[in-house]
Amino acid sequence: MEIFFTEPMNQKSVENNFTLKDSSGNMVKVNNNWENGTHFKFVPEQSLSGKMTYSLQLATQNVSDLS
């Protein structure tokens, strides 16, 4: 999965404020990396269940760009 930003981001601020949860409220552990300052990629450590709904949240009030 990927998130694209319009400006280069403070990468730690994105990583520290990003969550992926299943419909039971359980956190899904992910491995992430940056293609560049605007392209954030993440992959769940385990396969996602087709019977579950997932929610991605990025606490934008705590995320900052590099400008």
VOLUMLO-150230 format. One record per residue: residue number from 0; residue in three letters; x, z, y of N, C-alpha, C in turn. Coordinates in nm, 3 decimals, always signed. Each point is the difference from the previous one (the first is absolute). Example, Ala and Ser with C-alpha at 12.3 -4.5 7.8 and 13.67 -1.06 7.14 Angstrom:
# VOLUMLO-150230
+-----+-----+---------+---------+---------+---------+---------+---------+---------+---------+---------+
:   n : res :    n_px :    n_pz :    n_py :   ca_px :   ca_pz :   ca_py :    c_px :    c_pz :    c_py :
+-----+-----+---------+---------+---------+---------+---------+---------+---------+---------+---------+
:   0 : Ala :  +1.319 :  +0.780 :  -0.569 :  -0.089 :  +0.000 :  +0.119 :  +0.090 :  +0.000 :  +0.120 :
:   1 : Ser :  -0.035 :  -0.072 :  +0.105 :  +0.082 :  +0.006 :  +0.119 :  -0.077 :  +0.073 :  +0.109 :
+-----+-----+---------+---------+---------+---------+---------+---------+---------+---------+---------+
This chain:
# VOLUMLO-150230
+-----+-----+---------+---------+---------+---------+---------+---------+---------+---------+---------+
:   n : res :    n_px :    n_pz :    n_py :   ca_px :   ca_pz :   ca_py :    c_px :    c_pz :    c_py :
+-----+-----+---------+---------+---------+---------+---------+---------+---------+---------+---------+
:   0 : Met :  +0.084 :  +0.000 :  -0.115 :  -0.084 :  +0.000 :  +0.115 :  +0.090 :  +0.000 :  +0.123 :
:   1 : Glu :  -0.053 :  -0.049 :  +0.110 :  +0.083 :  -0.016 :  +0.119 :  -0.078 :  +0.032 :  +0.126 :
:   2 : Ile :  +0.074 :  +0.049 :  +0.099 :  -0.054 :  +0.018 :  +0.135 :  +0.094 :  -0.074 :  +0.094 :
:   3 : Phe :  -0.057 :  -0.079 :  +0.087 :  +0.077 :  -0.072 :  +0.101 :  -0.030 :  +0.059 :  +0.137 :
:   4 : Phe :  +0.103 :  +0.026 :  +0.078 :  -0.014 :  +0.052 :  +0.135 :  +0.042 :  -0.108 :  +0.100 :
:   5 : Thr :  -0.051 :  +0.008 :  +0.121 :  +0.033 :  -0.100 :  +0.102 :  +0.130 :  +0.032 :  +0.072 :
:   6 : Glu :  +0.050 :  +0.123 :  -0.016 :  +0.126 :  +0.041 :  +0.063 :  +0.085 :  +0.074 :  -0.103 :
:   7 : Pro :  +0.133 :  +0.000 :  +0.017 :  +0.085 :  +0.079 :  -0.090 :  -0.037 :  +0.148 :  +0.009 :
:   8 : Met :  -0.010 :  +0.061 :  -0.116 :  -0.049 :  +0.137 :  -0.007 :  +0.111 :  +0.102 :  -0.027 :
:   9 : Asn :  -0.025 :  +0.123 :  +0.042 :  +0.080 :  +0.112 :  -0.043 :  -0.039 :  +0.022 :  -0.146 :
:  10 : Gln :  +0.085 :  -0.041 :  -0.090 :  -0.035 :  -0.004 :  -0.142 :  -0.037 :  +0.136 :  -0.057 :
:  11 : Lys :  +0.073 :  +0.103 :  +0.036 :  -0.029 :  +0.135 :  -0.052 :  -0.137 :  +0.047 :  +0.048 :
:  12 : Ser :  -0.039 :  -0.036 :  +0.123 :  -0.130 :  +0.043 :  +0.049 :  -0.113 :  -0.064 :  -0.081 :
:  13 : Val :  +0.020 :  -0.123 :  -0.045 :  -0.101 :  -0.066 :  -0.085 :  +0.000 :  +0.066 :  -0.138 :
:  14 : Glu :  +0.116 :  +0.013 :  -0.060 :  +0.009 :  +0.056 :  -0.135 :  -0.056 :  +0.142 :  -0.007 :
:  15 : Asn :  +0.025 :  +0.082 :  +0.102 :  -0.045 :  +0.139 :  +0.000 :  -0.149 :  +0.015 :  +0.029 :
:  16 : Asn :  -0.066 :  -0.104 :  +0.048 :  -0.141 :  +0.009 :  +0.037 :  -0.088 :  -0.097 :  -0.077 :
:  17 : Phe :  +0.049 :  -0.048 :  -0.112 :  -0.068 :  -0.094 :  -0.086 :  -0.047 :  +0.072 :  -0.126 :
:  18 : Thr :  -0.126 :  -0.016 :  -0.038 :  -0.050 :  +0.056 :  -0.125 :  -0.088 :  -0.101 :  -0.071 :
:  19 : Leu :  +0.004 :  +0.006 :  -0.132 :  -0.089 :  -0.078 :  -0.085 :  -0.064 :  +0.100 :  -0.095 :
:  20 : Lys :  -0.136 :  +0.004 :  -0.001 :  -0.073 :  +0.095 :  -0.084 :  -0.102 :  -0.074 :  -0.084 :
:  21 : Asp :  -0.028 :  +0.058 :  -0.118 :  -0.107 :  -0.055 :  -0.083 :  -0.132 :  +0.063 :  +0.043 :
:  22 : Ser :  -0.110 :  -0.047 :  -0.058 :  -0.133 :  +0.047 :  +0.042 :  -0.026 :  +0.147 :  -0.035 :
:  23 : Ser :  +0.085 :  +0.060 :  -0.080 :  -0.009 :  +0.144 :  -0.028 :  +0.081 :  +0.083 :  +0.098 :
:  24 : Gly :  +0.068 :  -0.067 :  +0.093 :  +0.081 :  +0.069 :  +0.100 :  +0.143 :  +0.026 :  -0.042 :
:  25 : Asn :  +0.041 :  -0.051 :  -0.115 :  +0.137 :  +0.019 :  -0.048 :  +0.094 :  -0.097 :  +0.069 :
:  26 : Met :  +0.114 :  +0.053 :  +0.041 :  +0.103 :  -0.085 :  +0.060 :  +0.059 :  -0.092 :  -0.106 :
:  27 : Val :  +0.022 :  -0.124 :  +0.038 :  +0.064 :  -0.097 :  -0.088 :  +0.145 :  -0.014 :  +0.048 :
:  28 : Lys :  +0.094 :  +0.028 :  -0.088 :  +0.141 :  -0.014 :  +0.036 :  +0.037 :  -0.147 :  +0.006 :
:  29 : Val :  +0.076 :  -0.036 :  +0.103 :  +0.041 :  -0.139 :  +0.017 :  +0.150 :  -0.009 :  +0.025 :
:  30 : Asn :  +0.055 :  -0.114 :  -0.035 :  +0.136 :  -0.036 :  +0.039 :  -0.015 :  -0.098 :  +0.115 :
:  31 : Asn :  +0.076 :  +0.021 :  +0.106 :  -0.013 :  -0.090 :  +0.114 :  +0.135 :  -0.051 :  +0.045 :
:  32 : Asn :  -0.006 :  -0.112 :  +0.070 :  +0.120 :  -0.054 :  +0.063 :  -0.042 :  -0.085 :  +0.118 :
:  33 : Trp :  +0.095 :  -0.031 :  +0.082 :  -0.022 :  -0.080 :  +0.121 :  +0.070 :  -0.133 :  -0.017 :
:  34 : Glu :  -0.073 :  -0.108 :  +0.017 :  +0.060 :  -0.133 :  +0.001 :  +0.077 :  -0.020 :  +0.130 :
:  35 : Asn :  -0.057 :  +0.053 :  +0.106 :  +0.061 :  +0.002 :  +0.134 :  -0.076 :  +0.105 :  +0.079 :
:  36 : Gly :  +0.021 :  +0.010 :  +0.128 :  -0.061 :  +0.106 :  +0.080 :  -0.150 :  -0.011 :  +0.019 :
:  37 : Thr :  -0.057 :  -0.114 :  -0.039 :  -0.144 :  -0.019 :  +0.017 :  -0.076 :  -0.020 :  -0.131 :
:  38 : His :  +0.070 :  +0.004 :  -0.114 :  -0.061 :  -0.033 :  -0.129 :  +0.026 :  +0.113 :  -0.099 :
:  39 : Phe :  -0.102 :  +0.081 :  -0.022 :  +0.006 :  +0.118 :  -0.088 :  -0.067 :  -0.034 :  -0.132 :
:  40 : Lys :  +0.072 :  +0.015 :  -0.111 :  -0.053 :  -0.029 :  -0.133 :  -0.004 :  +0.129 :  -0.083 :
:  41 : Phe :  -0.104 :  +0.013 :  -0.081 :  -0.010 :  +0.117 :  -0.087 :  -0.065 :  -0.038 :  -0.132 :
:  42 : Val :  +0.046 :  +0.066 :  -0.107 :  -0.049 :  -0.025 :  -0.135 :  -0.028 :  +0.135 :  -0.065 :
:  43 : Pro :  -0.121 :  +0.020 :  -0.052 :  -0.029 :  +0.126 :  -0.071 :  +0.095 :  +0.019 :  -0.118 :
:  44 : Glu :  +0.041 :  +0.124 :  -0.024 :  +0.090 :  +0.029 :  -0.112 :  -0.068 :  -0.025 :  -0.133 :
:  45 : Gln :  -0.133 :  +0.016 :  -0.008 :  -0.075 :  -0.026 :  -0.122 :  -0.108 :  -0.103 :  +0.031 :
:  46 : Ser :  -0.046 :  -0.068 :  -0.102 :  -0.105 :  -0.100 :  +0.019 :  -0.126 :  +0.065 :  +0.055 :
:  47 : Leu :  -0.068 :  -0.072 :  +0.090 :  -0.125 :  +0.048 :  +0.055 :  -0.113 :  -0.030 :  -0.098 :
:  48 : Ser :  -0.097 :  +0.090 :  -0.005 :  -0.114 :  -0.017 :  -0.089 :  -0.103 :  -0.092 :  +0.064 :
:  49 : Gly :  -0.053 :  -0.093 :  -0.079 :  -0.103 :  -0.089 :  +0.050 :  -0.133 :  +0.069 :  +0.023 :
:  50 : Lys :  -0.016 :  +0.121 :  -0.053 :  -0.125 :  +0.075 :  +0.013 :  +0.002 :  +0.097 :  +0.119 :
:  51 : Met :  +0.108 :  -0.001 :  +0.075 :  +0.019 :  +0.095 :  +0.109 :  +0.006 :  -0.075 :  +0.132 :
:  52 : Thr :  -0.048 :  +0.064 :  +0.106 :  +0.014 :  -0.053 :  +0.135 :  +0.119 :  +0.071 :  +0.065 :
:  53 : Tyr :  +0.076 :  -0.073 :  +0.081 :  +0.118 :  +0.057 :  +0.063 :  -0.011 :  -0.012 :  +0.151 :
:  54 : Ser :  +0.055 :  +0.099 :  +0.069 :  +0.000 :  +0.002 :  +0.146 :  +0.142 :  +0.013 :  +0.051 :
:  55 : Leu :  +0.035 :  -0.088 :  +0.091 :  +0.129 :  +0.004 :  +0.066 :  -0.023 :  +0.057 :  +0.139 :
:  56 : Gln :  +0.084 :  +0.093 :  +0.040 :  -0.012 :  +0.058 :  +0.134 :  +0.137 :  -0.001 :  +0.066 :
:  57 : Leu :  +0.002 :  -0.039 :  +0.125 :  +0.120 :  +0.006 :  +0.082 :  -0.038 :  +0.077 :  +0.126 :
:  58 : Ala :  +0.053 :  +0.120 :  +0.014 :  -0.032 :  +0.086 :  +0.114 :  +0.069 :  -0.056 :  +0.125 :
:  59 : Thr :  -0.068 :  -0.094 :  +0.063 :  +0.062 :  -0.078 :  +0.107 :  +0.039 :  +0.084 :  +0.122 :
:  60 : Gln :  -0.062 :  +0.114 :  +0.020 :  +0.036 :  +0.085 :  +0.114 :  +0.142 :  +0.054 :  -0.016 :
:  61 : Asn :  +0.052 :  -0.001 :  -0.124 :  +0.135 :  +0.052 :  -0.026 :  +0.101 :  -0.109 :  -0.030 :
:  62 : Val :  -0.041 :  -0.126 :  +0.010 :  +0.087 :  -0.113 :  -0.029 :  +0.050 :  -0.059 :  +0.131 :
:  63 : Ser :  +0.127 :  -0.040 :  +0.000 :  +0.055 :  -0.055 :  +0.124 :  +0.080 :  -0.128 :  -0.028 :
:  64 : Asp :  +0.005 :  -0.085 :  +0.102 :  +0.084 :  -0.118 :  -0.011 :  +0.136 :  +0.031 :  +0.061 :
:  65 : Leu :  +0.087 :  -0.097 :  +0.004 :  +0.137 :  +0.024 :  +0.050 :  +0.014 :  -0.020 :  +0.150 :
:  66 : Ser :  -0.106 :  -0.041 :  +0.068 :  +0.013 :  -0.021 :  +0.145 :  -0.021 :  +0.126 :  +0.078 :
+-----+-----+---------+---------+---------+---------+---------+---------+---------+---------+---------+
